[in-house]
Amino acid sequence: MKLILVRHGETEWNKQRRIQGCRSDTRLSPKGLEQADGLAAVLRKERIDAIYSSPMKRAAETAQIIAEACKLPVHMFNELREIDAGQLDGMFERELTGSYGAAWNEMCNGNASTPLPGGESLQDLQKRTSWAVDRMLERHIDGTVVVVVAHLLANLVMVCQVLGINLSQVARLRQAPASITILELTTQGNSLLLLNDTCHFQ
């Protein structure tokens, strides 16, 4: 199975550098809608068999635009939503001081087991996104192309899972808004084919 991981298009909160977890159901900005159109133009050239998405508006809107171009339905998996950032959700990054700042920095630097205040840990997030990947593998055989539209941390922990990378290394990975990352999952092993590609906007 070829797994195409798409991060949703830009939101106003992305521009404002606000923490945007699963409690913040933000929509795409005008630029984000343009980015989704760009993604659709690229992905319609692929032989896509299925599209899955987080149910959060910013991901679902991106997925729907891609789906319309590919003439496919969108399957929603609640497990693909972004990390629960707890009490940090909605805060500007510049406001993250004291214990909040320490918790955020620890997570960003790969502390996978400690949850954000009132929220989830990276391990929690990976556990539920892993469930979603396992369901896709049950449904789709080798040679199938599957698009998943989700979020920054949700996608990155899936990359770590598929490639066997320790979550402590998550800070070394990047995925810009509306970027594409491609993984290949086979019975012989898993491979990274593309990471954080934004060439469709150049």
Protein Blocks (a to p, Z undefined) as FASTA:
>chain_A
ZZddddddddfklmnopacdfklccdddfklmmmmmmmmmmmmmpccfbdcddfbfklmm
mmmmmmmmnopacdddfklpccdekjmgopafklmgcjllmmmmmmmnopakbccehiac
fklmmmmmmmmmmmmmmmpcghiacdddddfklmmmmmmmmnopafklmmmpccdehiac
dddddfkbccdfbghiaklmZZ
